[in-house]
C-alpha cells in the first residue's frame, strides 16, 4: 500500500520516498515530513518498493534496510542518485559505518526521533541542491570552454565566446582581427553556425589569394564578354552566399575602387555583376578578417574609413597563442587525441620533454602551426610517446623561448641552496607565461597555491603583476 501526499502548487518540491513496512509508527513521521514542504510517498509493502524506486525520480529515500536489503542496494545504485537515510531498528555501529561507506547519507536507529529525521532530511536536501548547483556550474563552465569546434581556457577567449553567443543571431557585420593562424576562419564559421543562417551557405573568400584584377569578378560575378576570357555568365560569391554568410579574409588587400563597391552592397544589399547593368539584391551577412590592423590601414589612407566603420559593427580580436599558455596544452592534447584516432595511434602520449617544449615554444604560426606540428609528430614518431624531437621545432626558431640554464657562479655548495636559483627562474618564467595568474601558475607547476605563495614570498616575487585576485 502507498499513499501520495499532494503539495500546493509552486516551485518544484523535493520528492521523498518513505519505505517502511511499519505503517503506524511511520504515520507520525509522514505527517511531520509533509509539513516540511516535500512531496511524499509512503510505501508499506516491501514487494512494491522496487517499482516505486525505479518508476520515478527521488531526491531522498528513507528506508529500513532490514525490511528490504534489495531496496537499499537499488537506492544506492540508482541513476538519479537520491540521498539515502537509513532507519534501522536492529543495527549496530558497525552496520552504520558499513552503510555510510556504501554511500548512505545518514544512519538513524529506531525508534527514530522525528526531529532528528527532519534535520537529517534537510541536510540531505541542502547537499543535493548544492551538488545540483555545482553540476550546473560545471556544465556552464564546459559550455563556455567550447563553442562549435573551438575550445579555450583563456579568459580573453571566454569573452570572445560570450560575444559570439550574444551577436551570432543578429545581422551585425563582424570584424575579426588577429595574427595568421589564430583561427579567424573557424571563429567566423562558429558565428554562422550559432545563427539562424546556419542551414544556409557559409562562403569563404581569401581576398589576398585572388589577383586584384579578378577579385571584383570573384565577389560580384560577371556577364559573358565583360572581359577577355569571360566566355559565359558567372555568379559571384555574394550570390553564392545569399541568405547565408560571406567571410572575407585578408580584407585589407582589397583595392580602394573595390572598397567603394563593397560599401554599397553592405549598405544597400545591391550590386551589379561586372559588365552588367541589371541590379541584383542579396541578403548576406558579412564577416571580415585580417592579420593587419585595419585602423592602421585607414590612418595610412589604404582603407576607406566609412567602410571600416561599416565592417566593425562588432570587433573581435583573437590573442596569439603565445599569450594563451593554458590553451597551448589544451589544444595540444586535443590535436593528439584527434590525430591519434585518425592514424590509429590512440595510445600516444607526450613525454615530459615534449610537453615542456610545447609550453616553452612561442608558436609564431599560432594554432595552425601547433596543429601541424602535432600531426607531424603522430605520423613520424616511432615510440609510444611523442618526444620533443618528433615535434620538428628547432631550438633556434625565431621567437622561441630560450630554456633556462643553470650556471654555477661560485664553488658548489649545499644542494638545497644551489637549487634555489633555477627554482626561482622556473617560477618566474611560469608567471610570465600565465601573465601572473597564480592559479594557472600553480597548476602548470603541479603544486598547490599555498606552496606557490610561500615560494613567491621566499624569492621576493609577490610583487609580480597578477591578472587575477590572488
Secondary structure, DSSP 8 states (H G I E B T S, - for coil): -EEEE---SSS---EEEEE-S-HHHHHHHHHHHHHTT-EEEEE--GGGHHHHHHHS--SEEEE-TTT-HHHHHHHHH-TT--EEEEEESS--HHHHHHHHHHT-SEEEESS--HHHHHHHHHHHHHHHHHHHHHHHHHHHHHHHHEETTEE---HHHHHHHHHHHHHTTS---EEEE--TTS-HHHHHHHHHHTSTTTTS-EEEEEGGGS-HHHHHHHHHEE-TTSSTT--S-EE-HHHHTTTSEEEEETGGGS-HHHHHHHHHHHHHSEEE-BT--SEEE---EEEEEESS-HHHHHHTTSS-HHHHHHHTTEEEE---GGG-HHHHHHHHHHHHHHHHHHTT-TT-EE-HHHHHHHHH---TTHHHHHHHHHHHHHHH--SSEE-GGGGT--TT-TT----------SS---HHHHHHHHHHHHHHHHHHHTTT-HHHHHHHHT--HHHHHHHHHHTT-TTS--SS--
